[in-house]
Every structure is written in C-alpha cells, then in structure tokens.
Amino acid sequence: MRRLALAALALLLPVATVAPTVASAPASADSTNTPRLASQRQIALATPGDFTGYGFDQCLAPTQSAMDTWWTKSPFSAVGIYISGDSRACRSQPNLSTTWVATQVSRGWRLLPIALGPQASCQPRFPRYKDDFTISPSPTGGYAKAAAQGTAEADKNAADAMAYGIGPGSTIWYDLEGFDLTNTACRESALVFVSNWVARTKALGYVAGFYSSASSGIKMLDDARVQRPGQFALPDRIWIARWDGAANTSTTYIPEDGWRPGGRMKQYLGGHNETWGGVTINIDSNYIDLGAGSVAAPEGRCPGTRLGYWKYPTLTPAAAQPTRVKVLQCFLTEQGTYSGPLNGTYDAATVAAARAWQASRKFTPTDTFETRHWTALLSAGARTTVKRGSADESVHRLQRALNAAGAGRFRASGVFDAKTEAALRAYQSRLRIAVSGVATPQTWNKLQRGL
C-alpha cells in the first residue's frame, strides 16, 4: 500500500448494501474530522459483509463528489479507508467522518477499515515511529512488549472504528507492511504482536483482518497455521498484497486451502491512476471474496414460471414457444396490459396485450414479438447502478436483457459475476458507449429502448 506521498495524491482528487446493525456507538467528528466520543446514538455499520467483487484503497478518503462519481461509473464496490494507527501517513483525514462513512454505506459501498500502527522492527523503508521498536525482543527474552502492544493497539483501533460509526461485526484490517521474513527476532515479535492484536480484536466483537505482502506477513501467518497450529491467534480474513495483475485471491506464496472459503482478498495492482467519470484517483486495486460471497435472494416473480433463458426467440401467432410465452405473459401482467392465465399460449389476448405494451413504449404495434421487444421488456424497471458483486432484482433484469440482446448466453442468477460483466462489456462496445462493465443509467436507457 502506498501511504507516503500524500501531497501528490491530494492533487489528484477533485474538489469535490451492507445491512447495518443498530448499536450504541456515540460518535461524531470535530472540526479536523478526528473521531471523538459524543452523547448521541449512531448506527454501527457492519462492513464489508458478504461480497465478491472489486475494491480500491487509497490513503486519503476521497471527497463525497469523487465517491459519488466512482459509484456510478467505476467497477469498484468496496473502498479501503485508513481509520486508525499512529503510523498512517494520512492521519489527517479532511473528508472522513461519521457522515462520510454512513453516506458511502447507504450508497452501497462496502468499507474496508484499515489500521496502520506499529510495524515490524526490521522494516527498513517505512517511517519510524516511537512505537515501532517495542516489537523487538525484550532484554530478558520473549516478546512481552510486543504482546502488550498488540492488545493495546487493538483497543485503540476498535475505539477509532466505533467513533466513526463502524461497530462490532465489522472487519478491521491491520496493515503490516513488508519486512525481512528471514530475520527471526523480527518475524517472531511481529507474529506475537499480530496474535495478540487478533485475539483482542475478536474479543471486542470485531472480525480480525490482516493485510501484508504475500512473501512476508501473509507467509508468516500461513507458516504458523500449518507448522504451529494452535500456538497463535490467527485472523479471520487475510488481505494479500501481490501485484501480479491477476484479479483473484490466489498467490504462489501460500497454498490454496488457507482462509477459504470466504476469507481472502488480494491487492493485485499497486499504485496507479484510474479515471472514471472524469475523476482521477491514485489507487491500489483489489479483488475481494469474503463471507458467503455475493448471493441473490430468490426473485419471487410469477411463482412456478421459469423466467431466465439463454435465448428469447421471436414469437408469432404461427410459431411461439410455450415456455417463452409464459415469460411474456408474466411480464405483461406486471406491466398491466395482460390479465389472463400464464398458459404459454400466444393467443389473441396475449397478442393484444403485447401490442398494447409495444405502443406504450413507442414501438410500432405488431403481432410479432421480436428481439428488440424482449430486450426492452426484460430490462424494464429502475435504472439502478449495478456492477461486479451486485446481487439483487436489478441484476436478474440485466442478465435476461443481455441474453435477449444477444450479448450473453448464461444463467440469470441475480449475481453480477464474471460472465455478466463480460456480456455487459460486449454490449457496451457494440453500442459504442463507455465500456466499463457497469450497468449505468445510460446502459439501461439503451436496453429499455430495445437496442
């Protein structure tokens, strides 16, 4: 993670759902946005929840304007924010507050709260702070200071999280930058520190997450898991820093069995500029697979009628597939032009309902129900921004419409997965609109016009 060149990062920024759980989190922010306790009740947000998709992290929390633009234009649904730790380069957070946190979650962002405190005693490049050296062995042997420091740091990180309205049940990620894994004293003291930080973080009701380079901190923990089981408290989730450009959660430094399923994310690209909607931010890119992953609830529309297919052929009175006619009758019922049974028969009543719907959408009424009609009908509804990891009714509509438009051939699961993203990119490219892999209002407009 890049945490030092804040002046340069700040120049790049323009001036500009996770289900919450209610808890007592009296917090507010003073004029410098440093969290402090207050007497009011706040919503304690449990984040990031169950999610599979893309995220980014950047030292300085972006402005609200930048976050709003990136929500509608970028493929990212999660954002890493630095909330605690004396070793942060961005201890001053002019944009971060309880309001900022609550606003992002209400928009759908998954937050990744990060703490950057004491670092390994042999970490050479990172700025040295007065608390770093105590991770090293005590004069009498052992790592008592590191243990005590890990516990104290967890208390501090949890208090800072709560002050921002991020309560128990949320994941706090401890950032331990890369170090020399072959330095025994450095490694063992860091391991003791992390173990005590993890134990205390869990005791406070938070989920313990750990970020480090694949070749040092992550390997350190996995070696402890495999070679010394039960000797150390291990984090619930790991965040692997491995800039290999592969948007997955794998690395050759540790085997595939650790922290699976649902316990990994990977930072696969280091610091680089990305521009979405005209807003440029210098970020690290991450692929996330946490908890149960993105899961869609059953749709509940027209019970007993299958709605999703790979293909929606043209219907005529002389040639109509009953299974697709049932789909048509279902959606025309919802659109208010059909009131008959879902019998799969393309009869006079169904044709009349189809013609009425076509007229209402400014199509020339015809007895034939064609590809453009299917695309428009199946996508009808709110033009909600959905992207990789989204899982709701809007995704069902998008997937069916992309299949109808000939951009995809996949099951409409309600989860915005890799196949959905590929199909959407193909559709956007075909229509010569911004190829983002995000279903923007512009994309919905095209679909609902039957293009």
N, C-alpha and C positions, 0 to 999 in steps of 0.2 A: 504494500500500500504506500502511496505517496503522501507524506504528511508534512513536508517541509516548505515547499515553495509556495506559500500562501499568497504572497503578493502577486505572483504570476497567475495563480488560479483565480484570484478575485477579479482580475482584469477580464477573464473570460466570461464572467457572469453578467448578464444584462441587469440593468436596474429594474429591475423588475421583481369483497370486503371481508377486512378481517372482522369477525364478530367480536365486539367489545364485551368485557365483563365488568359489571359495576362493582366498584370497591372504593373504600375511603382512601383517597390519595390527595390530601390537601396540598396543592402545589400551585405556584404561579411563577412569574419571572419578573425580575427587577428591570431597571432601565437598560442594563447591559445584557439582558437575557441569560444571566447566570441563575440557575434554578434555586429557589428558596421556598421554605415551607410557608403555607398560609392557612387560614382557618376555613377555607371553602372546600366543598366536596368536588372531586373531579372523577371523570371516567378513567379507570385504569385499563389501558388498552393491551390486550393480549396479542402479541405480534411475533413472528410473521404468520403463524398458523400453518395450515396445510397448504402447500403450494409447490408447483413445478413450473419453472419459467425463468425469465431473465431478470437480473437486477444490476444496479450500478452502485458504486460507492465513490465518495469524494469527501475530502476533509471538511470543507466548509459547506454547511447545509445550504442548498440553493434557495434563491428567492421564491416566493409563492408564485410569481408570474412564470418563472422558469419551470417550476414543478407542474403548473397547470398546462403549459405548452407541451412538456415532455409526456404528460399523461395521455394527451390526445394524439400525439404524433410519434412518440418513440415506442420501441418494442418492450421497454422495461416496465415492470410492475412492482419492483422492490427497490428500496434505496437504503444504503448504509449511512448512518449518521453517528458522529462522534459525540457522545453524551457525557463522558467521564474520563478521568485519568490525568495525572499531572504531566505526563509525557506527551500529551497531544500538542501538536504544533498549532492546532486551531482551538485553543481553549476559549478564545473569544469567538462566540457564535452570534453574529448580529441578527441572523434570521431565525435561529432556533428558539422555540418557546413552547409552552403547553398548547397554545393555539395552533402553532405550526404543526405539531405532532397530530393533534386531533383533526386538523383540516386534511392532512395527507391521508389518514386512515379513512376519513369519510369519503374521499375521492376513490379509494380502492387501493392505494399504495400499501405494500407490505413493508414495514420498517425493520431494519436490522441495526439495533442499538449497539454501538461499539465502545469499549473501554480501552484506553491505552495508558497504562500506568507503568510500574516498574518493569524494566527489561532485563534480559539475561546479562550477567556480569561480563561476559566476553563479547558482547555485541559492540563492534568497533565503530560503526558508522553513525549509529543513532545518537542524537544529542544526549549528553549525560545529565542526569538529574540527581539530586541528593539522595533519592530513594533507591536508585539502581544498585548501588554497591552492596546493599544488605542482602541481596540474593546469594552472594558468595558464602562459602562455608564459615561458620563461627570459629573462633580460635580454639575452642575446646572440641571441635569436631561436630559433625552433624549439621543440620540446616534449620535450626530452631528459628533463626531470624527470618529465613525465607518462609517458613510455615506460618509464623505470626503475621508476616507481611501479607501473605496470600489471603488470610482471613480478614485482615483489616481492609484490604483493597476491595474485597467482595462487599463488605458492609458499605463502603463508600460508593461503589458502582451501583448497588441496588438503591441506595438513597437518592442518588442522582437520577436514576431511571424513574423512580416513583415521583420525584419532583417535576419531571416532565410529563407525568400522567401515564407512564409506561409501567404498569403494575405487574404483580406476580402472575405467572403463567406465560409471560413473555420471555423470549430468549435474549440474554445479554451475551455479547461476543467479546471475549478478551483477546486483544491483539498483541501477540508476542512476535516481534519482528525476528527475522532470520539470524542465526548465530552458529558458532562452531560446534557441531554436534560431537566432535571427537574430544572436546575439552570436557573431561569427566566432571570436574567440580562445577563447571558452568552448567552442564546438562543436568546433573543431579539436583542442584539447587533450584534450577528452573522447574524441574519436574515436581519437586516438593512444593514450590510456590503455587504452581498450577493446580496440583492436587488439593491443596487447602483452599484455594480460591473456588474450585469447583464444588467442594463439599459445603462450603459456607453459602455459596450462591444457591445451591439446591435447597439448603435448609431455610433460606429466606423465601422460598416458593417460586424462584425463577428457574427457567431452563438454562443450563450452562452450555454456552457455545464457545468454541476456541478457534482462533484464526492464527495461522502461521505458514511459513513456507513448507512445501511438501518435503523438502530434503532435511529440514531441521526440526522445528516444533511438531509438525504432524508426524514425522517418522519417530520422534522421541515418544510420543504418546502411543503410537501403534506398537512400537517395540515393547513398551511397558504392558500394553494389553495382551500381547502374545507371549512374551517371555517372563513377565512377572505378574500374572493375573491375581487380582485382589489386593495388591500391595498399594495401589494408588487409586484415588477417586478420579475417574475419567469423565470428560464432558459428555453431555447428551448428544451434541452435534459438533461436527468439525467443518471448518471453512478452509479449504485447501488453496494455498497460493501456488499456482503452477501455470505460468504464462506460456502455454503450449498452443493457444489458439483454438483448442477443442472445447466446444460448448457442451461439456458433460461433467460428471463428477468423479472421473477416474484419474489415476496417476500411477506411474510405474513404481513410485517410491513406497507404496503400501499395497497390500493385497486387496482384493475386491470385497472381502467378507466383513471388513470393519465398518461399523456405523451404517449398516444397511439392514433393512430398507429405511429410507426417510431420515437419515441422519447426516447427509452430506450436502455441501455446496462447494463450488470451485470458482476461484478468481482466475479466469483463463486468458485475460488480456490485461496488461499493465497500463500505466498512464498514457492516455491518448485523447485527442479532441474528438467529440462527436457533435454533430449539429442536427437538431430536429426542430422543425417549425421555425427555423431562423435563429434558434437559441443554441449557442455552443457552450459545452461544459467539458472540462478535462476530467476523465473518469477512468476507473478500473471497471471491467466488465465481468459479470458473474453468471454462472448457471446454477440454479437452485433446485433441489429436490428434497423437500423437508416434510416431515409428518406423513400423512397419508397421501401427500401429493394433491394435485387438483382433481377434485371429484365432483361430478354434477349430480344433483338430485333428480329423481325421476320426473319427467315432464308433466304427466297427468293430463294430457290433452287427448280427447276422444278415446277414452279407455278401450282397449281391445283392438285398436286400429294402428297398424304399423305406419309410421309417417316418414321414416328415413329410408331412402334408396340411393343406389349409385347413379341411377338414371331416371329421368321423368320424361317419357316419350310423348309425342304429340297425340292428343285424343281427338277422335272424330266420332260421330254417331255410328259410322260403319266399322271403326276399329278403335277399341278402347279396352285397356287392361283393367279388370275389376279392382286389382289392388291399388292402382294409381287413382282410379275414380273415387275410391273411398277416401284417399288423401285429399282429393279435390273437394269432395263433399264436406269433409271435416273442416277445412279452412274456409270454405264459402259459408258454412254455418257460422263460424266465428266472425266473418266479415258482414254477416247479416243479410245475405242475399239468398240463402238456401235454408229451408226448414223441414226438408224431407228426411227419410231414413238414410243411414250410411250403408247402402246396399250394394255399392260397386257398379251400379247400372248407369250408363251415360244416357239417361232418358231425357224426355222433353223438359222435365222440371230442373234437372241438373244443367242442361244446356242453357235454359232461360236464366238460371242463377249465375252461370259463368258469363253470359253476355252482359248481365246487369253489373257484375263486378268489373268486367272489362271497360264498360262505359264509365263507371265511377273512377277508374284510373286513367281515363283519357286514351284508352286503346279503342280502335275501331271494333265494334262488336262483331263476333263471328262465332259460328258453331264449332270452330276448331280451337282447341286449347293448346297453344304452341310453347316452345322453349322460353320465349320472352315472357309469356304469361306466367309460366311456372316460376321463373326466376323472381318476378315481381311479387307474386302471391306468397311464395315461401319465405321471402325476406321481409314481408310486411310487419311493421311494428316499430318500436322505438329505435332510434339510430344511436344505440349505445356503443361507446368505445369498448371494443374487446380485443384482446391480444393474447400472446402465448401465456398459458396458465389460467386464463379466464374460464369459468365453469358455471354457466347459467343458461337460461332460456334463450338469450340472445345468440349464444354460440350454436345451439340447435338450429335456429333460423339461418344463421350464416352458413353452416355446413350444408344444409339442404339446398340453399340457394346456389352455393358454389357448385354442387353436383349438378343441379339443373342447368346452370350456365355452361357446363362442360369443362369447368376448371379443375374439377377433382373427381375422384372415384373412391370414396371412403365412407365408413360408417359414421352417421351423425350421432356422436356420443355425448355431445354437450360440453366436452372438454376441448379447449383450444390447444391442440397438440401440434407436433411437427408436420403431420400431413395437412392439417388445416392451414398452417402457416404457409406451406409450400403452395397449396392451391390458391390461397388468397394473393400471394405474390404473383403467381401466374396470371390471375385475373386482373390485378392492378397493372401489370405490364402490358397485357393485351389491350386495356383501355387507355394506356398511356397516362396514367395518373401516378402520383408518388408511390413508389414500390417500397412499402415499409413493413409489410406483414401485419399491419394493424388495421382493424376494421374501423375506419374513421367515418364521420358523417358523410364525407364526400363519397366514400366507397358504398355506404348504404344507399345513398341517393342514386348511384348508378345501378345497383342491384334492383332497387324498387322501381326503377324505370324500365326494367327488363333488359338491360344492356348486357 
